[in-house]
Amino acid sequence: MPAGRVNAAEFIARLLPAPHETNLGGEPAHHLPVTVHADRVCPPSGHRIGRSDRYDSADILPFTRKAGLLLEPNGKPKPVPDHLTGEARERAERAVRHAAWIRREAHRRGLH
């Protein structure tokens, strides 16, 4: 009998253990990096994967993984794409700074 599909989201812990989740920004802070990730990978010219799908796939991740979407493996911020302008560019710059801080704090606290 073929195996059915399993929704991996059921097995991913989106929230970090207390008090880390709250100390890193809590539930309201989850929206910023996810929004910026979707903005970055879905340019105005379109993309074969929809923006809402990109948002949703990133939203299920914990802070530490969301931060990784905006940072290079060495922890340096990924450059802001040219298609982000005005408010979207400012939001991206703010999100990258927060992501770098989360990466440093997670490392300091032994979180992965």
N, C-alpha and C positions, 0 to 999 in steps of 0.2 A: 504494500500500500504506500503511495507517495506521501511524503511528509508535507503537512500544510505550512503555510507561511507563518512566521512568527513576527510580531511587531516588536522590534528591538527597543522601542521607546519605553516599553513596560519594565525593562531591566536597567535603564539608565537613571541614576539618581540625579535629578535636576537640581535639588537643593543640597547645599553642603551642610554638614552637621552643625548644630548650634555650638557656640555663638558665631561661628565663622560666617554663615550666611548673612546674618544681621550686620556684622562688622564690615563686610565687604560691600554693603549697600542695600541688602534686602531685596525683596520682590520688585520694587520700583526700578531698581538698577538693572534688572535683566533686560528691559526693553531697549535701552540705548545701544549696547553692542550688537544686538540682533538686528535692529533697524539699520545700523551702519553697515553691517555685513550684507544685508539684502541690497542696500544702496550701492555698495561697492561692486557686487558681482552681477547686478542687473542694470546695465546702462540704459539710458533712455531709448537707444536704438533697438532695444529688445534683447531677449535671451531665450534660448530654447527651454529653459526651466523657469517657470513663473516666479515672480517676486514673492508671492505669498508662500509658495512651496519652500523657497530659500529661507524665508523668515521662520516658518514653522520648523524646518529641520534644524535650524540653529537654536531655536527657543527651547528645545528639549534638553539642551546641554547645561551642565553646571557652569558657574562663573569662570572657573579655571579653564574650561574648554572654550567658552565664549571669548575669553581674552585671547586665546591662541588663534582665533580666527582673524584677529586684527594685528597680530605680531609675527615677526619672523621667528624662526626656531631659536635664534640667539637672544630673543627678548626685545629686539629693536622694533620700533613701529614700522609697519608696512607703509609705503608711500600712499598718500591719498590720491586716488585716480583723478585725472583731469576732468572727467565728466561730472564730478561733484563740485558744485559751485554754491556760493551764497550760504544759506542756512545749512544745507546738507554738508557742505565742506566744514563749517564750524562744528557741526555735530560730530563729524568724523574725527576731527582733531581732538575734540573733548573725549570722545570714546576711546581713542588710541591712548591718550594720557591715562585714562582710568584703567584700561586694559594692562598697561605697563605696571601700574601700581598694584593691580590685582595679582599679576604674575610674581612681583617681588614679595608681596605679602603671603601669597600661597606658598612660595618657596620657604620663606621665613617660618611659616607655621607647619611646614611638612605636609601640605595638601597637594594633591595631584589632580 
